[in-house]
Amino acid sequence: MLTKEMAKDKKSKVKKRSKKNWYNWHLYLGLITGVVVFVVSVTGCCWAFKEEIESLDAWHLSVKEESKPFIAATKAKEIALTALPGRHIHGIIYGDKSQSLEVVFYEEEPEFYHSVYLNPYSGEVIRVKDHFKGFFAFVLKGHTRLWLPKDIGENIIALSTLIFLSMVISGIVLWWPKNKKGLKQRLVFLWKSTTKWKRKNFDLHTIIGFYASSLAFALAFTGCVMAYGWFYFIVFKATGGDKNPRFVYPENISKAGVPVKPIDELVPILMDRYSEAKSYELHFPENDTTGILVEMANSDGLHYDMDYRFYDQRTLEELSTNSIYGAYENADFADKVIRMNYDIHIGAIGGLAGKIIAFIASLLAASLPVTGFLMYWGRKKKPAKQRKMATA
């Protein structure tokens, strides 16, 4: 029969064994994914203020306002194709009267992403920009694929993000103090002149890790939503989603032979009907059966509240969709959760303050693999006498 002391001793051993298992999980997965987490975090810091930095070289986005109508979409398409002949046009973006018109070219294989900026009144080509060149293109490739081939790099990033998500949880378990006295040491830097670098490094890892844990978890969680279809689907269903979570092009409701209205009439109609929208991106239909997509931005720098509206390519009548990507006014809670995911990931959901928070969270997350490795290295480099005493 077990005495109280024996039972207490057994319980203590179980706790120590459990803690050691958590420690080993945290340590070895951290060593495996540390470099990836560091690169993703640092590039995330750089990406946080992309729009603000790129605005310093945005001379091509503004034009002198004129009292003339914009050139038609088909005319813009024709002019842009003279600049990039044989390429596929993804969409045409119309802004306000003082903004240039952007014709977006995008092809997945082989990768091609350019924009041709036109004067919306005369059709003059202002600038041709390659979005896969420059500093932020370099940053994005590092953040999403480690500058490796797409299929390889994206899978490494996705798996590392999922592992990091579990490491945040194991880190909190390891951080949790035994008593109130230990709590203060895990919340505040109590450094003295005699405090050695190992203790300082330990505090940097544990204290910063604790304060950054919730933000790091949010960044990793939203990253997993973008990386894994099954993760995306689980989040959508868990929040009560009942629509189609994919992007769906509804088909025309009119039949062949119906008199066709020119697509050029659509954007002026929408500008008049939805005059408060910031921009209108027109997508030409891929074939004779699908509708016309128009993406209307309702806020500067945000994606979640965009309107995705579809129109019959013969009658220009609006089409309904059961996808979460429809008019924002029809979005329910689950739709908004998924739609907000990217804006939360980059911090844009909170405006400039949100981007600052995302920047700080990424910077702190980048420090964790460094301080964690130094902790591991410090233990490996213990003198033989210390290692023997520690083992005993």
C-alpha positions in Angstrom: 0.0 0.0 0.0 1.4 3.4 -1.0 2.0 6.0 1.7 1.3 9.7 1.2 5.0 10.3 0.8 5.4 7.6 -1.8 2.3 8.8 -3.7 3.6 12.3 -3.6 7.0 11.2 -4.8 5.4 9.2 -7.7 3.3 12.2 -8.7 6.4 14.4 -8.7 8.3 11.9 -11.0 5.4 11.8 -13.4 5.4 15.6 -13.6 9.1 15.7 -14.2 8.9 13.0 -16.9 6.1 14.9 -18.6 8.0 18.2 -18.4 11.0 16.5 -19.9 8.9 15.1 -22.8 7.6 18.7 -23.4 11.2 19.9 -23.3 12.5 17.4 -25.7 9.6 18.1 -28.1 10.3 21.8 -27.9 14.1 21.5 -28.2 14.4 19.1 -31.2 11.6 20.6 -33.2 13.1 24.0 -32.6 16.5 22.8 -33.8 14.9 21.4 -36.9 12.8 24.4 -37.8 14.8 27.2 -36.2 16.4 28.5 -39.4 13.1 28.5 -41.3 11.3 30.3 -38.5 14.0 32.9 -38.4 13.9 33.6 -42.1 10.1 33.7 -42.2 10.0 36.0 -39.2 12.6 38.4 -40.5 11.0 38.6 -44.0 7.6 39.1 -42.2 9.1 42.2 -40.5 10.1 43.6 -43.9 6.7 42.9 -45.5 4.7 44.6 -42.7 5.3 48.1 -44.2 5.5 47.2 -47.9 2.7 49.6 -48.9 4.1 52.5 -47.0 7.6 52.0 -48.4 6.5 51.4 -51.9 4.4 54.6 -51.8 7.8 56.5 -51.9 8.2 55.3 -55.5 4.6 55.7 -56.6 4.9 58.4 -59.2 3.1 56.2 -61.8 -0.1 55.9 -59.7 -1.2 59.5 -60.1 -2.4 61.5 -63.1 -3.8 64.9 -63.7 -7.5 64.8 -63.4 -9.4 65.7 -66.6 -13.1 66.3 -67.4 -13.2 63.4 -69.8 -14.5 59.8 -69.5 -12.1 57.0 -68.9 -11.0 54.9 -71.8 -13.0 51.7 -72.3 -11.8 48.4 -70.8 -11.4 46.8 -74.3 -9.3 49.8 -75.4 -7.1 49.5 -72.3 -6.7 45.8 -73.0 -5.6 46.5 -76.5 -3.1 49.2 -75.5 -1.6 47.0 -72.7 -1.1 44.1 -75.0 1.0 46.2 -77.3 3.4 46.7 -74.3 3.3 42.9 -73.4 2.2 41.1 -76.5 1.0 37.5 -76.1 0.6 37.7 -72.3 -2.5 36.9 -70.3 -4.5 39.8 -68.8 -5.7 39.0 -65.3 -7.7 42.2 -64.8 -8.0 45.9 -65.2 -8.1 48.2 -62.1 -9.9 51.5 -62.3 -9.4 54.0 -59.4 -10.6 57.5 -58.9 -10.2 60.4 -61.4 -6.6 61.2 -60.2 -5.3 57.6 -60.4 -3.7 55.8 -63.3 -5.4 52.7 -64.7 -3.6 49.4 -64.0 -3.7 46.4 -66.4 -2.6 43.4 -64.5 -0.9 40.5 -66.3 -0.5 37.2 -64.4 0.4 33.6 -65.4 1.0 30.8 -62.9 3.3 28.6 -65.1 5.8 29.8 -65.8 5.4 32.6 -63.3 4.7 36.0 -64.8 3.3 39.0 -62.9 3.5 42.5 -64.5 1.4 45.6 -64.5 1.0 48.2 -67.2 -0.1 51.6 -65.9 -2.0 53.8 -68.3 -3.3 57.3 -68.4 -7.1 56.6 -67.9 -8.0 59.5 -70.3 -5.5 59.2 -73.1 -4.4 55.6 -72.8 -0.7 56.6 -72.7 1.6 54.0 -71.2 3.1 55.5 -68.0 5.0 52.5 -66.7 5.5 48.7 -67.1 6.3 47.1 -63.7 7.6 43.6 -63.1 6.3 42.6 -59.6 8.7 39.7 -59.4 11.7 42.0 -59.3 12.9 44.3 -56.6 13.3 44.1 -52.8 9.8 43.1 -51.8 9.7 40.4 -54.5 12.9 39.0 -53.0 11.3 39.2 -49.5 8.1 37.5 -50.6 10.0 34.6 -52.2 11.9 34.1 -48.9 8.8 34.3 -46.8 6.8 31.9 -48.8 9.4 29.5 -50.3 12.9 30.2 -48.8 14.1 31.2 -52.3 13.8 27.5 -53.3 11.7 26.0 -56.1 8.1 26.7 -55.4 6.9 23.2 -54.7 9.8 22.4 -52.4 10.0 25.7 -50.6 6.3 26.2 -50.0 6.0 22.7 -48.4 8.9 23.3 -46.1 7.4 26.7 -45.0 4.0 25.1 -44.5 5.3 22.2 -42.3 7.6 24.5 -40.3 4.7 26.9 -39.6 2.5 24.0 -38.4 5.4 22.8 -36.1 6.0 26.3 -34.8 2.3 26.5 -33.9 2.8 23.4 -31.6 6.0 24.9 -30.3 4.2 28.0 -29.0 2.0 25.7 -27.0 4.9 23.6 -25.7 6.8 26.8 -24.9 3.9 28.0 -22.6 3.9 24.6 -20.8 7.6 24.9 -20.2 7.4 28.5 -19.2 4.6 27.9 -16.6 6.2 28.4 -13.1 5.9 26.1 -10.1 4.9 28.9 -7.7 4.3 32.6 -7.3 7.9 33.3 -6.5 8.9 31.7 -9.9 6.2 33.7 -11.7 8.0 37.0 -11.1 11.2 35.7 -12.6 9.3 34.6 -15.7 7.6 38.0 -16.2 10.4 40.6 -15.4 14.1 40.8 -16.2 15.8 40.7 -12.8 19.3 41.2 -14.0 22.2 42.3 -11.7 25.8 43.2 -12.5 26.7 39.7 -11.6 24.1 38.0 -13.9 25.9 35.9 -16.4 25.1 35.8 -20.2 23.5 32.3 -20.0 20.9 33.6 -17.5 20.3 36.7 -19.5 19.9 34.6 -22.7 17.5 32.2 -20.8 15.4 35.2 -19.7 15.4 36.7 -23.2 14.0 33.4 -24.5 11.4 32.7 -21.8 10.2 36.2 -21.0 10.1 37.4 -24.6 8.6 34.1 -25.7 5.8 34.5 -23.2 4.9 38.0 -24.2 5.2 37.2 -27.9 3.3 33.9 -27.6 -0.2 35.1 -28.3 0.9 37.2 -31.3 3.2 34.5 -32.6 0.4 32.0 -32.3 -1.9 34.3 -34.3 0.7 34.7 -37.1 1.4 31.0 -37.3 -2.3 30.1 -37.1 -3.2 32.5 -40.0 -0.2 31.2 -41.9 -1.5 27.6 -41.6 -4.9 28.7 -42.8 -3.2 30.0 -46.0 -0.8 27.0 -46.3 -3.2 24.0 -45.8 -6.6 23.5 -47.5 -7.7 21.1 -44.7 -6.7 23.7 -42.0 -8.7 26.3 -43.9 -11.7 24.1 -44.2 -11.6 23.1 -40.5 -11.5 26.8 -39.4 -14.3 27.6 -41.7 -16.6 24.8 -40.5 -15.6 25.4 -36.8 -16.9 29.0 -37.1 -20.2 27.9 -38.5 -19.6 28.2 -42.2 -22.2 26.6 -44.5 -21.4 28.2 -47.9 -18.9 27.1 -50.5 -15.5 28.1 -49.1 -13.9 28.1 -52.5 -13.8 30.9 -55.1 -16.6 30.0 -57.6 -17.4 31.7 -61.0 -21.1 31.4 -61.5 -22.2 30.7 -65.1 -24.3 33.0 -67.3 -28.1 32.7 -66.9 -28.8 34.1 -70.4 -28.8 31.7 -73.4 -26.8 31.9 -76.6 -28.4 34.2 -79.1 -29.5 36.9 -76.6 -28.3 40.4 -77.7 -24.9 41.0 -76.2 -24.2 44.2 -74.2 -20.6 45.4 -74.5 -18.5 44.7 -71.4 -17.3 48.3 -71.7 -20.7 49.4 -70.3 -20.2 47.6 -67.0 -17.6 49.6 -65.2 -19.3 53.0 -65.7 -22.5 51.5 -64.4 -20.8 50.2 -61.3 -18.9 53.5 -60.7 -22.3 55.2 -60.7 -24.1 52.6 -58.6 -21.3 52.0 -56.1 -19.6 55.4 -56.1 -18.1 55.0 -52.6 -15.8 52.1 -53.7 -12.1 52.8 -53.8 -11.4 50.8 -57.0 -13.0 48.4 -59.5 -11.0 45.5 -60.9 -12.7 44.1 -64.0 -11.9 40.5 -65.1 -12.6 39.4 -68.6 -14.5 36.0 -68.7 -12.3 33.0 -69.4 -14.9 31.4 -71.8 -18.4 31.8 -73.2 -20.2 30.3 -70.2 -18.7 32.0 -67.1 -19.8 35.4 -65.8 -17.7 38.6 -65.5 -16.1 39.2 -62.2 -15.6 42.7 -60.7 -13.7 43.1 -57.4 -14.6 46.3 -55.7 -12.3 47.5 -52.9 -14.2 49.3 -50.1 -11.2 50.3 -47.9 -7.6 51.3 -48.6 -5.1 48.6 -47.8 -7.7 46.0 -46.8 -9.0 42.8 -48.5 -11.6 41.3 -46.2 -14.4 43.8 -47.0 -14.1 43.6 -50.8 -17.1 43.0 -52.9 -16.9 40.2 -55.4 -19.7 40.7 -57.9 -20.5 38.6 -60.9 -22.3 39.6 -64.1 -23.8 37.8 -67.0 -21.5 38.5 -69.9 -24.4 39.0 -72.4 -27.0 41.0 -70.4 -24.7 42.4 -67.6 -27.3 41.2 -65.1 -25.8 40.5 -61.7 -25.4 36.8 -60.8 -25.8 35.2 -57.4 -23.1 33.0 -55.8 -23.1 30.6 -52.8 -19.4 31.2 -52.3 -18.0 33.1 -49.4 -16.5 35.4 -52.0 -19.5 37.4 -53.0 -20.9 40.8 -51.9 -19.5 41.7 -48.5 -23.0 42.7 -47.2 -24.0 39.0 -47.6 -21.0 37.7 -45.6 -21.8 36.0 -42.3 -19.4 35.4 -39.3 -17.6 32.4 -40.8 -17.1 34.2 -44.1 -15.6 37.2 -42.4 -13.2 35.0 -40.3 -11.8 33.5 -43.5 -11.8 36.8 -45.4 -10.0 38.6 -42.6 -7.2 35.9 -42.4 -4.7 37.6 -44.7 -5.3 41.1 -43.2 -4.8 39.7 -39.7 -1.6 37.9 -40.9 0.0 41.1 -42.1 -1.5 43.3 -39.4 -3.4 45.5 -41.9 -6.7 44.7 -40.0 -5.6 47.2 -37.3 -4.3 49.9 -39.7 -0.9 51.3 -39.1 -1.0 50.3 -35.4 -1.8 46.7 -36.5 1.2 46.7 -38.8 3.5 47.9 -36.1 2.2 45.1 -33.8 2.8 42.5 -36.6 6.3 44.0 -37.1 7.2 43.7 -33.4 5.6 40.2 -33.2 7.7 39.0 -36.1 10.8 40.6 -34.7 10.3 38.9 -31.4 9.6 35.6 -33.1 12.8 35.9 -35.0 14.8 36.2 -31.7 13.4 32.9 -30.3 15.3 30.5 -32.5 18.5 32.5 -31.8 18.2 32.5 -28.0 16.9 29.0 -28.1 19.9 27.7 -30.0 22.3 29.6 -27.6 20.6 27.9 -24.7 21.2 24.5 -26.3 24.8 25.4 -27.2 25.5 26.7 -23.7 24.4 23.4 -22.2 26.4 21.4 -24.7 29.5 23.5 -23.8 29.3 23.0 -20.0 32.6 21.9 -18.5 32.7 18.1 -17.8 32.5 18.7 -14.0 29.3 20.7 -14.3 27.7 18.1 -16.7 28.6 15.4 -14.2 27.0 17.3 -11.3 23.9 18.2 -13.4 23.5 14.5 -14.3 23.8 13.5 -10.7 
